[in-house]
Amino acid sequence: MTITRRQLINASAAAIVLGNRRDELTLNDMARNLKKWGTLTIRQAEFAKALLERNSSEKLAAHTKASTAHERKWKEDTAYREWIMFLARFFNKSQQTAYIHHIQNRRKCANRILLTVIGGTTPCFSDCETMTSSKLADRLRKIFENPPLYSLGTLVNVRKGELHYWEIEQGRDQAMGIITEVEPTYVDTVATYNKTKGGTKTYIVTFPELGRQAMLRENQIKLLSRKNHNKE
């Protein structure tokens, strides 16, 4: 297959639209080299072929079609908008160390989405696709779709596994808490959703006997046991 300078330039233009910034720069370099030397090395030609396939007119057409569908859904589908915003807020805020590099690599896209929404415009398809294609999206989707397990005024305890040994020794796991606010902050932690423990939505819990409040995730608390409730 003979690779022409025109093919490289067209693929470079497609790479801009597709969001493949590195491909764009490499294809431009190859186009300049081809103009200067009249040919590419065997290795360069093999790499160029892979880049042409990744930034082909077919890929561009598919992207344009998906982008048009995204713009329509953003305007008409409230659930779609809310899901994208949920993901953007997570990636904007989360500092979860287990996935920190994955999160940081998506933070710029999340920030752009939030800024465009503040400005009253539609976020670009590639930024939104970066959110929905995340390896964390499936687990976050379950947290997003399931309503909070607990309601305002529910009596709860902190789970033992969330406390230090000395806190358990002091009976902190038995301390009665009252939910005084539901979802005070956006979700910033991902975990596998559990039907019993729930997900990572947040609550403000007031502990009257300890004289303090704490913001806790859903999977960190549980309903106050009848035994402990009767003690009170």
Secondary structure, DSSP 8 states (H G I E B T S, - for coil): ----HHHHHHHHHHHHHHT-HHHHHHHHHHHHHHHHHSS--HHHHHHHHHHHHHT-HHHHHHHHHHHHHHHHHHHH-HHHHHHHHHHHHHHHH---GGGHHHHHHHHHHHHHHHHHHHTTS---HHHHHHHHTSTTHHHHHHHHHS--SS-TT-EEEE-GGGS-HHHHHTTGGG--EEEEEE--S--------BTTTB-S-EEEEEETTTTEEEEEEGGGEEE--HHHHHH-
